[in-house]
């Protein structure tokens, strides 16, 4: 791997320099099978370069579109190249993770995120054409079957429970579809490491796990990280408060649909994980599968 950017060196640096003036070496800070991120020092701050692998090649176009329409909520895109799956991003501020992931921050951002989703309903076809993964509710029973056909890091009895739940999962999908909430952009990685405080603004970064899906499933990941990392215990009133803050822009009477979407979305998260899992080298799979196992077991708890 290059000291600048994985695999592309001068070509990437030349492209970056057409948009900003680096004040020092461009350094890789994250290198993952699905994307690499490099830090670009500037005289007055920092920018970030992201190179997406084919599995997340849709991210530059999606991020650029969302940033254009939602500049106060989404990372500022300084430049992007759809053909090469490159993104150059302005600094987004301070991660909420560094603040301890306080639930009250989510009270502020979740209604804004819901408004983004409502507006993006009219752009679903555009996003699908740009390659954003299709996890709309009607597609999910077939994805469930694909999950069962794959290699799962579960005990045999857990696989058996997963198989037995398949008919019920299809029923829940039908019920959720009947609730009438249209599909939209679903970030699917909405946690404390992807939410930044930038002065008075809150900015959502890293749309590489996004899909077109039931919007309410977004909080599966948010709630998981609040519990596991933020220390908010299951059943804490914060979860109801956050659910209600998120649902407020959607109007009254969606609590049952939210509960359905949470169950269905917990399994849909596993489908999304399998998409990036195929990129992971064999020697790195055991570590990757620790998270996959947690995703699967958290879904099974809802059965």
BALONU-167159 format. One record per residue (C-alpha): x, y, z; residue in one letter; chain. Coordinates in pm, 1 decimal, padded with zeros to 6 digits. Layout:
% BALONU-167159
X  Y  Z  code  unit
X  Y  Z  A  A
...
% end
This chain:
% BALONU-167159
X  Y  Z  code  unit
00000.0  00000.0  00000.0  X  A
00127.9  00344.2  -00087.8  X  A
00207.8  00603.4  00176.3  X  A
-00032.3  00829.3  -00007.7  X  A
-00332.9  00638.4  -00134.0  X  A
-00381.3  00264.1  -00180.7  X  A
-00265.5  00158.3  -00525.6  X  A
-00296.4  00481.4  -00725.4  X  A
-00034.4  00723.5  -00594.4  X  A
00036.0  01007.4  -00834.6  X  A
-00289.9  00981.7  -01026.5  X  A
-00491.1  01037.5  -00711.5  X  A
-00263.4  01312.2  -00583.0  X  A
-00283.5  01494.3  -00915.2  X  A
-00662.8  01476.3  -00903.3  X  A
-00671.9  01600.0  -00544.5  X  A
-00444.1  01890.4  -00634.5  X  A
-00684.8  02006.6  -00903.6  X  A
-00936.5  02076.2  -00625.8  X  A
-00734.3  02167.3  -00314.9  X  A
-00375.8  02259.7  -00227.9  X  A
-00228.9  02002.6  00013.0  X  A
00000.6  02151.8  00276.0  X  A
00180.1  01824.7  00349.2  X  A
00186.4  01452.0  00269.3  X  A
-00142.2  01281.1  00188.6  X  A
-00163.9  00981.6  00422.0  X  A
-00389.2  00675.1  00431.6  X  A
-00572.4  00659.9  00763.6  X  A
-00813.6  00371.8  00692.1  X  A
-00773.5  00088.6  00444.1  X  A
-01062.6  -00154.6  00424.9  X  A
-01161.7  -00406.0  00155.7  X  A
-01458.1  -00186.7  00063.7  X  A
-01289.5  00158.5  00077.1  X  A
-00980.5  00350.9  00179.4  X  A
-00968.7  00698.1  00334.2  X  A
-00678.0  00940.4  00321.2  X  A
-00612.4  01260.1  00513.4  X  A
-00528.2  01566.0  00305.5  X  A
-00368.0  01840.9  00518.0  X  A
-00454.9  02196.1  00412.6  X  A
-00316.9  02531.9  00519.8  X  A
-00643.7  02608.7  00696.5  X  A
-00753.3  02261.2  00804.9  X  A
-00794.7  01921.9  00646.4  X  A
-00984.4  01745.5  00368.9  X  A
-01049.6  01375.4  00321.3  X  A
-01013.6  01158.6  00013.5  X  A
-01213.8  00836.5  -00014.1  X  A
-01161.3  00568.1  -00276.4  X  A
-01450.0  00320.7  -00290.4  X  A
-01419.4  -00040.7  -00401.4  X  A
-01677.2  -00170.3  -00652.8  X  A
-01908.6  -00290.8  -00374.9  X  A
-01951.2  00070.7  -00263.1  X  A
-01897.7  00242.1  -00597.6  X  A
-02235.9  00414.0  -00564.3  X  A
-02121.9  00621.9  -00266.1  X  A
-01966.4  00922.9  -00446.9  X  A
-02279.0  00992.4  -00652.6  X  A
-02510.0  00937.1  -00355.2  X  A
-02305.4  01153.9  -00120.5  X  A
-02274.5  01431.5  -00377.1  X  A
-02649.5  01432.2  -00440.1  X  A
-02734.4  01437.7  -00070.9  X  A
-02473.4  01702.8  00005.3  X  A
-02613.7  01923.8  -00270.2  X  A
-02969.5  01894.7  -00141.7  X  A
-02886.0  01880.3  00231.0  X  A
-02572.8  02091.9  00282.7  X  A
-02644.4  02154.4  00650.2  X  A
-02675.9  01783.8  00733.4  X  A
-02445.8  01589.7  00498.9  X  A
-02069.0  01612.9  00458.4  X  A
-01961.3  01884.0  00213.7  X  A
-01835.9  01729.0  -00111.1  X  A
-01545.1  01925.9  -00256.1  X  A
-01519.0  01703.7  -00564.7  X  A
-01617.3  01358.6  -00681.7  X  A
-01550.0  01128.4  -00974.7  X  A
-01827.0  00877.6  -01034.1  X  A
-01631.4  00676.4  -01289.5  X  A
-01340.6  00619.1  -01053.7  X  A
-01550.0  00607.6  -00734.8  X  A
-01354.5  00890.9  -00572.7  X  A
-01471.8  01143.3  -00316.4  X  A
-01301.4  01452.3  -00179.1  X  A
-01472.1  01575.1  00135.1  X  A
-01444.4  01877.9  00359.1  X  A
-01377.6  01814.5  00725.0  X  A
-01702.3  01737.5  00909.0  X  A
-01596.0  01845.1  01257.9  X  A
-01578.3  01633.9  01574.0  X  A
-01725.1  01281.6  01592.5  X  A
-02002.6  01230.6  01843.3  X  A
-01805.2  00925.3  01957.1  X  A
-01550.3  01159.1  02113.2  X  A
-01829.3  01313.6  02318.4  X  A
-01939.1  00976.3  02456.6  X  A
-02238.8  00931.0  02224.4  X  A
-02492.4  01126.2  02435.2  X  A
-02854.5  01038.2  02346.6  X  A
-02960.7  01404.5  02345.2  X  A
-02750.4  01465.5  02032.6  X  A
-02963.0  01207.0  01853.8  X  A
-03277.6  01385.9  01969.5  X  A
-03158.6  01677.8  01757.8  X  A
-03039.4  01499.5  01445.0  X  A
-03296.6  01221.5  01400.9  X  A
-03585.0  01455.0  01301.2  X  A
-03353.2  01622.7  01048.7  X  A
-03252.3  01284.5  00910.4  X  A
-03620.5  01184.2  00884.6  X  A
-03689.1  01499.6  00682.8  X  A
-03404.2  01408.8  00448.2  X  A
-03555.9  01064.2  00399.9  X  A
-03899.9  01207.8  00329.8  X  A
-03761.0  01437.7  00062.9  X  A
-03541.6  01169.3  -00092.6  X  A
-03846.4  00949.5  -00162.5  X  A
-03885.5  01144.1  -00486.7  X  A
-03526.1  01057.8  -00583.8  X  A
-03541.0  00681.1  -00524.4  X  A
-03529.0  00591.2  -00894.4  X  A
-03230.2  00820.9  -00941.5  X  A
-03045.5  00652.0  -00654.9  X  A
-03126.3  00301.6  -00775.7  X  A
-03004.7  00390.6  -01125.0  X  A
-02679.7  00511.9  -00968.4  X  A
-02627.8  00171.1  -00808.8  X  A
-02749.2  00223.6  -00452.6  X  A
-02836.2  -00128.1  -00326.2  X  A
-03201.7  -00224.9  -00345.2  X  A
-03330.8  -00348.2  -00009.6  X  A
-03691.0  -00244.3  -00054.8  X  A
-03931.5  -00449.9  00150.6  X  A
-04060.7  -00651.3  -00144.7  X  A
-03706.8  -00774.2  -00210.8  X  A
-03635.2  -00893.2  00141.6  X  A
-03790.2  -01244.4  00149.3  X  A
-03566.7  -01341.9  -00142.9  X  A
-03267.0  -01189.5  00034.7  X  A
-03357.5  -01394.8  00340.8  X  A
-03340.9  -01711.2  00131.0  X  A
-03001.0  -01601.3  -00002.0  X  A
-02880.5  -01549.8  00353.6  X  A
-02988.7  -01901.7  00449.8  X  A
-02804.2  -02043.7  00148.7  X  A
-02478.0  -01881.0  00255.8  X  A
-02208.3  -01970.0  00503.1  X  A
-02318.0  -01830.8  00839.5  X  A
-02108.0  -01800.7  01157.6  X  A
-02388.5  -01948.3  01368.4  X  A
-02435.7  -02264.2  01571.7  X  A
-02653.0  -02533.2  01404.0  X  A
-02947.7  -02468.0  01636.6  X  A
-02932.5  -02097.3  01552.6  X  A
-02936.4  -02173.6  01180.6  X  A
-03238.5  -02393.3  01246.1  X  A
-03419.4  -02107.8  01418.9  X  A
-03332.4  -01880.4  01127.7  X  A
-03477.6  -02130.8  00879.1  X  A
-03792.2  -02181.3  01083.3  X  A
-03850.8  -01806.1  01093.5  X  A
-03849.2  -01763.5  00713.9  X  A
-04228.9  -01787.6  00662.1  X  A
-04293.4  -01548.0  00947.8  X  A
-04035.4  -01306.9  00809.9  X  A
-04220.6  -01298.2  00477.7  X  A
-04543.8  -01224.8  00665.2  X  A
-04381.5  -00937.6  00854.3  X  A
-04251.4  -00793.4  00528.9  X  A
-04601.7  -00800.9  00383.3  X  A
-04740.4  -00628.0  00691.6  X  A
-04470.1  -00363.4  00678.2  X  A
-04534.4  -00297.9  00309.2  X  A
-04905.1  -00259.4  00383.8  X  A
-04827.2  00017.2  00635.0  X  A
-04769.4  00244.5  00336.5  X  A
-04438.7  00414.0  00417.6  X  A
-04248.3  00450.9  00087.9  X  A
-03886.1  00340.2  00050.4  X  A
-03610.4  00595.8  00073.1  X  A
-03240.5  00630.6  00147.0  X  A
-03147.9  00430.5  00455.2  X  A
-02799.1  00507.2  00587.6  X  A
-02768.1  00167.3  00762.4  X  A
-02458.3  00269.9  00957.8  X  A
-02600.9  00560.8  01154.1  X  A
-02395.4  00555.1  01471.3  X  A
-02168.4  00776.8  01677.0  X  A
-01866.4  00738.8  01447.2  X  A
-02064.1  00865.3  01147.9  X  A
-02227.0  01166.3  01312.7  X  A
-02013.4  01478.3  01356.4  X  A
-02057.3  01806.7  01538.1  X  A
-01951.8  02097.7  01318.1  X  A
-02012.0  02421.0  01508.6  X  A
-02388.9  02448.6  01537.4  X  A
-02444.4  02180.2  01271.1  X  A
-02464.9  01802.9  01294.1  X  A
-02330.8  01625.6  00986.6  X  A
-02380.9  01265.4  00876.1  X  A
-02085.4  01105.7  00699.4  X  A
-02000.4  00770.8  00535.0  X  A
-02292.2  00662.8  00315.1  X  A
-02113.7  00351.6  00186.0  X  A
-02352.0  00109.1  00360.8  X  A
-02663.6  00293.3  00247.1  X  A
-02947.2  00130.2  00057.6  X  A
-03293.4  00205.5  -00071.5  X  A
-03502.0  00047.5  00199.3  X  A
-03769.9  00107.2  00458.4  X  A
-03661.7  00434.3  00618.0  X  A
-03757.8  00334.5  00972.7  X  A
-03495.0  00058.0  00976.1  X  A
-03229.3  00327.6  01012.2  X  A
-03250.1  00320.0  01390.3  X  A
-03147.6  -00045.8  01419.3  X  A
-02781.8  00057.7  01414.2  X  A
-02834.7  00379.7  01609.2  X  A
-02998.4  00192.5  01895.9  X  A
-02741.9  -00087.5  01888.5  X  A
-02453.7  00155.2  01938.4  X  A
-02635.7  00354.6  02204.2  X  A
-02679.0  00031.0  02395.5  X  A
-02343.9  -00136.4  02334.7  X  A
-02116.2  00167.5  02337.4  X  A
-02323.3  00446.1  02489.3  X  A
-02428.5  00235.9  02785.3  X  A
-02803.6  00298.3  02748.2  X  A
-02963.3  -00021.4  02885.6  X  A
-03234.1  -00208.0  02689.6  X  A
-03577.4  -00079.3  02782.9  X  A
-03446.2  00263.4  02886.4  X  A
-03697.7  00544.4  02818.5  X  A
-03440.5  00709.7  02592.0  X  A
-03523.8  00461.6  02315.7  X  A
-03891.1  00561.5  02313.3  X  A
-03800.0  00929.5  02323.1  X  A
-03563.8  00887.6  02029.7  X  A
-03816.4  00681.7  01834.6  X  A
-04078.8  00951.6  01885.7  X  A
-03837.8  01229.6  01786.8  X  A
-03755.8  01042.3  01466.3  X  A
-04121.2  00966.8  01388.6  X  A
-04247.4  01319.3  01454.9  X  A
-04183.1  01445.0  01097.7  X  A
-04366.9  01141.0  00958.7  X  A
-04687.3  01232.9  01141.5  X  A
-04886.4  01044.4  01406.0  X  A
-04970.4  00674.9  01422.4  X  A
-04653.1  00505.5  01296.3  X  A
-04538.5  00330.5  01613.4  X  A
-04654.1  -00014.0  01498.9  X  A
-04484.5  00029.4  01162.7  X  A
-04167.1  00132.9  01342.1  X  A
-04173.6  -00184.4  01552.0  X  A
-04221.9  -00395.6  01239.3  X  A
-03944.5  -00211.1  01058.0  X  A
-03711.6  -00265.2  01351.3  X  A
-03756.0  -00644.0  01333.4  X  A
-03741.5  -00660.9  00954.2  X  A
-03454.3  -00413.0  00945.5  X  A
-03253.1  -00614.4  01195.9  X  A
-03245.9  -00899.9  00945.0  X  A
-03197.0  -00662.8  00651.7  X  A
-02882.5  -00539.1  00824.6  X  A
-02748.1  -00894.4  00798.5  X  A
-02825.9  -00893.4  00425.8  X  A
-02626.7  -00572.5  00390.3  X  A
-02331.7  -00719.2  00579.7  X  A
-02314.5  -01010.2  00337.3  X  A
-02267.2  -00761.8  00052.7  X  A
-01938.3  -00632.9  00193.1  X  A
-01840.3  -00968.0  00343.2  X  A
-01758.9  -01107.6  -00001.8  X  A
-01477.8  -00849.0  -00029.1  X  A
-01307.0  -00957.0  00291.7  X  A
-00991.2  -01170.3  00250.5  X  A
-01015.3  -01519.2  00396.9  X  A
-00759.6  -01448.0  00668.8  X  A
-00960.5  -01145.9  00786.3  X  A
-01299.7  -01319.1  00790.3  X  A
-01284.0  -01445.3  01152.2  X  A
-01246.8  -01090.4  01283.7  X  A
-01509.1  -00953.4  01042.5  X  A
-01751.2  -01228.4  01137.1  X  A
-01750.1  -01126.1  01502.5  X  A
-01962.3  -00826.2  01404.6  X  A
-02164.9  -01034.6  01157.8  X  A
-02238.9  -01283.0  01434.7  X  A
-02356.1  -01004.3  01662.7  X  A
-02585.2  -00870.3  01389.4  X  A
-02736.2  -01214.6  01332.8  X  A
-02784.3  -01288.6  01703.1  X  A
-02942.2  -00952.7  01774.5  X  A
-03191.1  -01025.3  01494.0  X  A
-03259.6  -01372.2  01630.7  X  A
-03343.3  -01226.5  01971.2  X  A
-03641.0  -01059.7  01807.0  X  A
-03780.6  -01389.1  01675.6  X  A
% end
